[in-house]
Amino acid sequence: MLFSDLKDIFNNAKIIGILPKKKIKYVSDHSNNVNESTLLVVNQNKHFKLSYLKNAISKNLKTIISNDFIKNSSLNQIIVKKLEKEILKLVNLRQPFLPKVSVAITGTNGKTSTTWYLAQICKINNIPTKLTGTLGYFIDLKKYKSSELTTPSNLNLFQFANSNIKNKYSFISEASSHGLHQGRFDNFNIDIAAITNLTHDHLDYHKNFTSYKNSKFMLFTKILNHDGIAIINSRLKNYQSLVKKIKKRKIKIITFGDKDVYFCKKNFLKIYIFGKKYKITNFKLLNNIQKENIECAIACALAMNISIKKIINSLHKLKSAPGRFEIINLSKQKSKIIIDYAHTPDALKNILKTFSYNNFQPSLVFGCGGNRDKEKRKKMAIIAKKYANKVYITDDNPRYENPKSIRESIKKYCSKGVEIPNRRKAIYEAILKLDTNDILIIAGKGHEKYQIIKDKKIEFNDYKIAKNFIK
């Protein structure tokens, strides 16, 4: 499709300038992601800052589509009344073929791990997939590009998932509460929707837990296709109320944790699927968190019509997602360092309890992000005090907030915590003080390769820093 074709597609539009006879390679709603082959969407109802256009023009942008005329601009402008409707029309014309099946997975914790397990099951069984989430965009688990959002914009979702030729891919995505609430899945086809769990998070944005919960539930009550399949964790405190809402829509439900898909409680080498018990060989689960995430991935794979035999035969090949339970062994001390993304009270509690046994408790390095949900700092501090042995309180991503005040708000409720502002030094100190047969958990950043201080992203990787220090 050429830029010059747009005058025929938007026949009621006002065209300013001469649209070039040049191929449109991408339609973007972000000024950073442009060049001369990009059509930039400027929605002035969403307070698009015109100062962003200077940045876009510096990258050789030539043409925009907007719902209002922009004065004093040399850009080619396509002005339409119903911008979002027209953009949807354009994307569907450019990429009319939907994925073979679309899966969206929500939940407070476990979204990334579950989507990663599901994508691996698909890859092992030669099912082409596209995956998007916290770790970025992936095609058959090969990284395509990075992403700053867990759930990309509506426009980016459409362009990554859909195709201009017959689509051979299944599409797997993480559905964040922000993404659901902000309509990033609007008009998007979802065949299978799953929820991993539901606990405290993002209350700085949602204001209260009910609003947060309702945003998550939108995936099932509004977005999931009427003939789709819902995958629900039986352990949810809100399980019955969610099931009731789904049944009103007459949508099929697969429950994991009990009933349809669940591991034997005493022996994880056996799993029940639709009432029948199956034996698993060469398979080891580290903890209950992995168990729940893999149960969810199995349920999703069943909904995708992958055979039980193929799923079972895939399990021993599954690996954790980057930054999730990544283990560094210290052979001389017979100790372990575990890097994990745990940044919510529930996730922190789960990982600490996972590696606690008899009278043993792991040590912990953690902090909390700035300009984010402040309520969880107290909760995470109390959890650290109760379930960790040595606690090192350090900086996470302070952003524009005073890092000292964040650390002090944690220290107030975790008196045993040693305050070390510099995260690198905190990691070094924690490793140096590891005992024989000890475990250190470095929590909060996981896969992240940077630390955000004010408006700067400084290169920082927990795994690399720990790994290089023990060499």
C-alpha positions as CSV (number, residue, x, y, z in Angstrom):
1,M,0.0,0.0,0.0
2,L,1.3,3.4,-1.0
3,F,0.8,6.8,0.8
4,S,-0.9,8.0,-2.4
5,D,-3.5,5.2,-2.1
6,L,-4.8,6.8,1.1
7,K,-6.7,9.5,-0.7
8,D,-9.0,6.7,-2.1
9,I,-9.2,4.8,1.1
10,F,-10.2,7.9,3.1
11,N,-12.4,9.5,0.5
12,N,-13.9,11.9,2.9
13,A,-10.6,13.1,4.3
14,K,-9.0,16.5,3.8
15,I,-5.6,16.1,2.3
16,I,-2.9,18.8,2.9
17,G,0.2,18.4,0.8
18,I,1.0,15.7,-1.9
19,L,1.0,12.1,-0.7
20,P,4.1,10.3,-2.1
21,K,4.0,7.2,-4.3
22,K,6.0,5.4,-1.7
23,K,5.2,2.2,0.2
24,I,3.9,2.5,3.8
25,K,6.0,0.2,5.9
26,Y,4.5,1.0,9.3
27,V,1.7,2.8,10.9
28,S,2.7,4.2,14.3
29,D,1.1,6.2,17.1
30,H,4.5,6.9,18.8
31,S,6.8,9.7,17.6
32,N,10.0,7.7,18.5
33,N,9.1,4.9,16.1
34,V,9.1,6.7,12.7
35,N,11.0,7.3,9.5
36,E,10.0,8.5,6.0
37,S,8.1,5.2,5.4
38,T,5.9,5.6,8.5
39,L,2.4,7.0,8.7
40,L,2.2,8.7,12.1
41,V,-1.2,8.8,13.9
42,V,-1.7,12.0,15.8
43,N,-4.8,11.8,17.9
44,Q,-5.3,15.3,19.4
45,N,-8.2,14.1,21.5
46,K,-5.6,12.1,23.5
47,H,-3.4,15.2,24.1
48,F,-0.7,14.3,21.6
49,K,2.0,16.9,22.4
50,L,2.9,18.7,19.2
51,S,6.4,19.1,20.5
52,Y,6.7,15.3,19.8
53,L,6.4,16.1,16.1
54,K,9.8,17.9,16.1
55,N,11.4,14.6,17.2
56,A,9.5,12.8,14.5
57,I,10.4,15.3,11.7
58,S,14.1,14.9,12.8
59,K,13.7,11.3,11.9
60,N,12.5,12.2,8.4
61,L,8.8,11.7,9.0
62,K,6.8,13.1,6.0
63,T,3.1,12.2,6.5
64,I,0.6,12.1,9.4
65,I,-3.0,11.2,9.8
66,S,-4.9,13.3,12.4
67,N,-8.3,14.4,13.6
68,D,-7.4,18.1,13.4
69,F,-5.3,20.3,11.2
70,I,-1.8,21.2,12.5
71,K,-0.8,24.8,11.7
72,N,2.6,25.8,10.6
73,S,3.7,22.4,9.6
74,S,5.4,21.2,6.4
75,L,4.1,17.6,6.9
76,N,1.6,16.0,4.6
77,Q,-1.6,15.8,6.6
78,I,-4.6,13.5,6.2
79,I,-7.4,14.9,8.3
80,V,-10.4,12.6,9.2
81,K,-13.3,13.0,11.7
82,K,-13.4,9.5,13.3
83,L,-9.6,8.8,13.6
84,E,-9.7,5.5,15.5
85,K,-12.3,4.0,13.3
86,E,-10.4,5.0,10.2
87,I,-7.1,3.6,11.5
88,L,-8.8,0.3,12.3
89,K,-10.2,0.3,8.7
90,L,-6.7,1.0,7.4
91,V,-4.9,-1.7,9.4
92,N,-7.6,-4.3,8.4
93,L,-7.1,-3.4,4.8
94,R,-3.3,-3.7,5.1
95,Q,-3.3,-6.9,7.2
96,P,-6.6,-8.6,6.9
97,F,-5.5,-12.1,8.0
98,L,-6.0,-12.9,11.7
99,P,-3.7,-15.3,13.6
100,K,-4.8,-19.0,13.6
101,V,-5.6,-18.6,17.3
102,S,-5.1,-15.6,19.7
103,V,-4.3,-16.2,23.4
104,A,-4.2,-13.4,26.0
105,I,-3.0,-14.1,29.6
106,T,-3.6,-11.8,32.5
107,G,-2.8,-11.9,36.2
108,T,-0.8,-10.1,38.8
109,N,2.2,-12.5,38.6
110,G,3.1,-15.2,36.2
111,K,2.0,-13.7,32.9
112,T,5.5,-13.7,31.4
113,S,6.4,-17.2,32.7
114,T,3.1,-18.7,31.5
115,T,3.3,-17.2,28.0
116,W,6.9,-18.3,27.8
117,Y,6.0,-21.9,28.7
118,L,3.1,-21.9,26.2
119,A,5.3,-20.5,23.4
120,Q,7.8,-23.3,24.2
121,I,5.2,-26.0,24.0
122,C,4.2,-24.6,20.6
123,K,7.8,-24.4,19.3
124,I,8.6,-28.0,20.5
125,N,5.5,-29.1,18.5
126,N,6.3,-27.1,15.4
127,I,3.5,-24.6,15.9
128,P,4.6,-21.2,14.6
129,T,4.0,-18.4,17.2
130,K,4.3,-14.8,17.8
131,L,4.6,-13.6,21.4
132,T,4.5,-10.2,23.0
133,G,4.9,-9.1,26.6
134,T,7.2,-7.8,29.2
135,L,10.3,-9.3,27.5
136,G,9.5,-7.8,24.1
137,Y,8.2,-9.1,20.7
138,F,9.2,-12.7,19.7
139,I,8.7,-14.8,16.6
140,D,9.1,-18.5,17.4
141,L,10.9,-17.4,20.6
142,K,13.5,-15.4,18.7
143,K,13.5,-11.8,19.8
144,Y,12.1,-9.5,17.1
145,K,12.3,-6.2,19.0
146,S,12.0,-4.8,22.5
147,S,8.9,-3.3,24.1
148,E,8.5,-0.6,26.8
149,L,5.0,-1.9,27.6
150,T,3.8,-5.3,28.8
151,T,0.8,-4.9,26.5
152,P,1.6,-2.9,23.4
153,S,-0.7,-0.2,22.0
154,N,-3.8,-1.4,20.1
155,L,-2.2,-0.3,16.8
156,N,1.0,-2.3,17.5
157,L,-0.9,-5.4,18.6
158,F,-2.9,-5.4,15.3
159,Q,0.2,-4.9,13.2
160,F,2.3,-7.6,14.9
161,A,-0.5,-10.2,15.2
162,N,-2.2,-9.8,11.8
163,S,-0.8,-10.5,8.4
164,N,-1.2,-9.3,4.8
165,I,-1.0,-12.9,3.6
166,K,-2.6,-16.1,5.0
167,N,-1.5,-16.1,8.6
168,K,0.4,-19.2,9.8
169,Y,1.0,-17.9,13.3
170,S,-0.7,-18.4,16.6
171,F,-0.5,-15.2,18.7
172,I,0.3,-15.2,22.5
173,S,0.2,-12.0,24.5
174,E,0.4,-10.7,28.1
175,A,-2.7,-8.6,29.1
176,S,-1.7,-6.1,31.7
177,S,-4.3,-4.3,33.8
178,H,-3.2,-1.0,32.3
179,G,-3.6,-2.4,28.8
180,L,-7.0,-3.8,29.5
181,H,-8.3,-0.6,31.2
182,Q,-6.9,1.6,28.4
183,G,-8.6,-0.3,25.6
184,R,-5.5,-1.7,24.0
185,F,-7.4,-4.9,23.1
186,D,-10.4,-3.0,21.7
187,N,-11.7,-4.7,18.5
188,F,-8.9,-7.3,18.8
189,N,-9.7,-10.9,18.3
190,I,-9.1,-13.1,21.4
191,D,-10.0,-16.8,21.2
192,I,-8.5,-17.9,24.5
193,A,-8.2,-15.9,27.7
194,A,-6.4,-17.0,30.9
195,I,-5.8,-15.6,34.4
196,T,-2.9,-16.8,36.6
197,N,-3.7,-15.1,39.9
198,L,-4.9,-11.9,41.4
199,T,-3.2,-10.0,44.2
200,H,-2.1,-6.4,45.2
201,D,-0.4,-4.4,42.4
202,H,-0.7,-1.1,40.5
203,L,-3.0,0.6,43.0
204,D,-1.3,3.9,42.2
205,Y,-3.1,3.7,38.9
206,H,-6.3,1.8,39.7
207,K,-6.7,3.5,43.1
208,N,-8.4,0.4,44.7
209,F,-8.3,-3.3,44.4
210,T,-11.9,-3.5,43.1
211,S,-11.0,-1.3,40.1
212,Y,-7.8,-3.3,39.5
213,K,-9.8,-6.6,39.7
214,N,-12.4,-5.3,37.3
215,S,-9.8,-4.3,34.8
216,K,-8.4,-7.8,34.8
217,F,-11.9,-9.3,34.5
218,M,-12.6,-7.2,31.4
219,L,-10.5,-9.8,29.4
220,F,-13.3,-12.3,30.1
221,T,-16.4,-10.1,30.4
222,K,-15.9,-7.9,27.3
223,I,-12.9,-8.9,25.2
224,L,-12.9,-12.7,24.9
225,N,-14.9,-13.9,21.9
226,H,-18.3,-15.3,22.6
227,D,-17.2,-18.7,21.2
228,G,-13.8,-18.5,23.0
229,I,-12.4,-20.5,25.9
230,A,-11.7,-19.1,29.4
231,I,-8.8,-20.6,31.4
232,I,-9.3,-19.9,35.2
233,N,-7.1,-20.7,38.2
234,S,-9.3,-22.4,40.8
235,R,-7.2,-20.9,43.6
236,L,-8.4,-17.4,42.9
237,K,-10.2,-15.8,45.8
238,N,-12.7,-14.4,43.3
239,Y,-13.0,-17.7,41.4
240,Q,-16.8,-18.1,41.8
241,S,-17.7,-14.5,41.0
242,L,-15.5,-14.6,37.8
243,V,-17.0,-18.0,36.7
244,K,-20.5,-16.6,37.2
245,K,-19.7,-13.7,34.9
246,I,-18.2,-16.0,32.3
247,K,-21.1,-18.4,32.4
248,K,-23.5,-15.5,31.7
249,R,-21.8,-15.2,28.4
250,K,-22.0,-19.0,27.8
251,I,-18.3,-19.3,27.3
252,K,-16.5,-22.6,27.8
253,I,-14.3,-22.8,30.9
254,I,-11.2,-24.9,31.6
255,T,-10.1,-24.8,35.3
256,F,-6.6,-25.4,36.4
257,G,-5.5,-26.1,40.0
258,D,-8.3,-28.7,40.3
259,K,-11.0,-30.2,38.2
260,D,-9.5,-30.1,34.6
261,V,-5.8,-29.6,34.9
262,Y,-3.6,-30.1,38.0
263,F,-0.5,-31.8,39.2
264,C,-0.7,-34.5,42.0
265,K,-0.1,-32.7,45.3
266,K,2.4,-35.3,46.6
267,N,4.2,-36.1,43.4
268,F,4.6,-33.5,40.6
269,L,5.6,-36.3,38.2
270,K,1.9,-37.1,37.7
271,I,-0.7,-34.8,36.3
272,Y,-4.5,-35.0,35.9
273,I,-6.0,-33.8,32.7
274,F,-9.8,-34.0,32.3
275,G,-10.1,-36.7,34.9
276,K,-7.3,-39.0,33.6
277,K,-3.9,-39.3,35.3
278,Y,-0.7,-39.1,33.3
279,K,2.9,-39.9,34.3
280,I,5.6,-37.4,33.4
281,T,9.3,-38.5,33.0
282,N,12.5,-36.4,33.4
283,F,10.5,-33.5,34.7
284,K,11.3,-31.4,37.8
285,L,9.3,-28.5,39.2
286,L,11.2,-26.1,41.4
287,N,8.3,-24.7,43.3
288,N,4.5,-24.1,43.5
289,I,4.7,-20.9,41.5
290,Q,6.1,-22.9,38.5
291,K,3.5,-25.5,39.1
292,E,0.6,-23.0,38.7
293,N,2.2,-21.3,35.7
294,I,2.8,-24.6,33.9
295,E,-0.8,-25.8,34.7
296,C,-2.1,-22.6,33.1
297,A,0.1,-23.1,30.0
298,I,-1.1,-26.7,29.7
299,A,-4.7,-25.6,29.9
300,C,-4.1,-23.0,27.2
301,A,-2.3,-25.5,25.0
302,L,-5.3,-27.9,25.4
303,A,-7.6,-25.0,24.3
304,M,-5.4,-24.6,21.3
305,N,-6.1,-28.2,20.4
306,I,-2.6,-29.4,21.0
307,S,-2.9,-33.1,21.9
308,I,-2.4,-34.3,25.5
309,K,0.4,-36.6,24.4
310,K,2.3,-33.8,22.7
311,I,1.9,-31.5,25.7
312,I,3.1,-34.2,28.2
313,N,6.1,-35.0,26.0
314,S,7.1,-31.3,25.9
315,L,7.2,-30.7,29.7
316,H,10.7,-32.0,30.4
317,K,12.1,-29.5,27.8
318,L,10.6,-26.4,29.3
319,K,12.9,-23.7,30.6
320,S,12.1,-20.6,32.8
321,A,11.7,-17.2,31.1
322,P,14.7,-14.8,31.3
323,G,14.8,-13.1,34.7
324,R,12.4,-15.7,36.3
325,F,14.1,-18.1,38.8
326,E,17.5,-17.7,37.0
327,I,20.0,-19.6,39.1
328,I,23.7,-19.0,39.6
329,N,25.4,-21.8,41.5
330,L,28.4,-21.2,43.8
331,S,29.9,-24.6,43.8
332,K,32.6,-24.0,46.4
333,Q,30.1,-22.8,49.0
334,K,27.3,-25.1,47.7
335,S,25.2,-22.0,47.6
336,K,22.8,-20.4,45.1
337,I,22.0,-17.0,43.8
338,I,18.5,-16.6,42.4
339,I,17.5,-13.7,40.1
340,D,13.8,-13.0,39.9
341,Y,11.4,-10.3,38.8
342,A,9.4,-10.6,42.0
343,H,8.2,-7.0,42.5
344,T,4.8,-7.5,44.2
345,P,4.1,-8.5,47.8
346,D,2.6,-11.9,46.7
347,A,5.5,-12.7,44.3
348,L,8.1,-11.8,47.0
349,K,6.3,-13.9,49.6
350,N,6.0,-16.9,47.2
351,I,9.7,-16.9,46.2
352,L,10.9,-16.5,49.8
353,K,8.7,-19.3,51.1
354,T,9.7,-21.5,48.1
355,F,13.3,-21.5,49.3
356,S,12.6,-21.7,53.0
357,Y,12.6,-25.1,54.7
358,N,12.9,-26.4,58.3
359,N,14.6,-23.5,60.1
360,F,16.3,-22.2,57.0
361,Q,15.5,-18.8,55.4
362,P,17.1,-17.3,52.3
363,S,18.8,-13.9,52.2
364,L,17.3,-11.1,50.1
365,V,18.3,-8.0,48.1
366,F,15.4,-5.8,47.1
367,G,13.9,-2.4,46.8
368,C,10.7,-0.8,45.5
369,G,10.2,1.4,42.4
370,G,9.7,5.1,42.6
371,N,6.5,6.9,41.4
372,R,4.6,3.7,41.7
373,D,2.2,2.0,44.1
374,K,3.5,3.1,47.5
375,E,1.1,0.9,49.5
376,K,3.0,-2.2,48.6
377,R,6.3,-1.0,50.2
378,K,5.0,-1.7,53.7
379,K,3.7,-5.1,52.7
380,M,6.9,-6.1,51.0
381,A,8.9,-4.9,54.0
382,I,6.9,-7.0,56.4
383,I,7.2,-10.0,54.1
384,A,11.0,-9.5,53.9
385,K,11.3,-9.3,57.7
386,K,9.2,-12.5,58.2
387,Y,10.5,-14.7,55.5
388,A,14.1,-13.6,54.8
389,N,17.3,-14.1,56.9
390,K,19.6,-11.3,55.9
391,V,17.9,-8.4,54.2
392,Y,19.7,-5.8,52.0
393,I,17.5,-2.8,51.2
394,T,18.6,-1.0,48.1
395,D,17.4,1.0,45.1
396,D,15.2,-0.5,42.4
397,N,14.1,2.0,39.7
398,P,13.7,5.2,41.8
399,R,12.6,7.3,38.8
400,Y,11.9,10.9,40.0
401,E,11.2,9.9,43.6
402,N,13.8,10.4,46.3
403,P,15.6,7.0,46.7
404,K,16.3,7.6,50.3
405,S,12.6,8.1,51.2
406,I,11.8,4.9,49.4
407,R,14.4,2.9,51.3
408,E,13.3,4.5,54.6
409,S,9.7,3.6,54.0
410,I,10.8,-0.1,53.7
411,K,13.3,0.1,56.6
412,K,10.5,1.4,58.9
413,Y,8.8,-2.0,58.7
414,C,11.8,-4.2,58.2
415,S,14.2,-3.3,61.1
416,K,16.6,-6.2,60.3
417,G,17.2,-4.7,56.8
418,V,20.7,-3.3,56.0
419,E,20.4,-0.2,53.9
420,I,22.8,-0.1,50.9
421,P,21.7,2.6,48.4
422,N,24.0,1.5,45.5
423,R,22.4,-1.7,44.1
424,R,25.7,-3.0,42.7
425,K,27.3,-2.7,46.1
426,A,24.3,-4.3,47.8
427,I,24.6,-7.3,45.5
428,Y,28.3,-7.6,46.2
429,E,27.9,-7.3,49.9
430,A,25.1,-9.9,50.0
431,I,27.2,-12.4,47.9
432,L,30.3,-11.8,50.2
433,K,28.2,-12.7,53.3
434,L,26.7,-15.9,51.9
435,D,27.3,-18.9,54.1
436,T,27.8,-22.5,53.0
437,N,24.6,-24.1,51.7
438,D,23.0,-20.6,51.6
439,I,20.6,-19.0,49.1
440,L,20.4,-15.4,48.0
441,I,17.5,-14.0,46.2
442,I,18.0,-10.8,44.2
443,A,14.4,-9.6,43.5
444,G,12.6,-6.9,41.7
445,K,14.3,-6.4,38.3
446,G,14.7,-9.8,36.8
447,H,15.2,-9.5,33.1
448,E,15.6,-5.7,33.1
449,K,18.9,-4.5,31.7
450,Y,18.8,-1.0,33.1
451,Q,18.0,1.1,36.1
452,I,15.8,4.1,35.8
453,I,17.0,7.2,37.7
454,K,15.0,10.3,37.0
455,D,14.7,10.3,33.1
456,K,17.8,8.3,32.5
457,K,18.1,4.6,31.8
458,I,21.5,3.4,33.1
459,E,22.8,0.0,32.0
460,F,22.2,-2.4,34.9
461,N,21.7,-6.2,34.8
462,D,21.3,-8.1,38.1
463,Y,22.3,-11.4,36.6
464,K,25.4,-10.2,34.9
465,I,26.6,-8.2,37.9
466,A,26.2,-11.2,40.2
467,K,27.7,-13.6,37.7
468,N,30.8,-11.4,37.0
469,F,31.4,-10.8,40.7
470,I,31.7,-14.5,41.6
471,K,34.1,-15.2,38.7
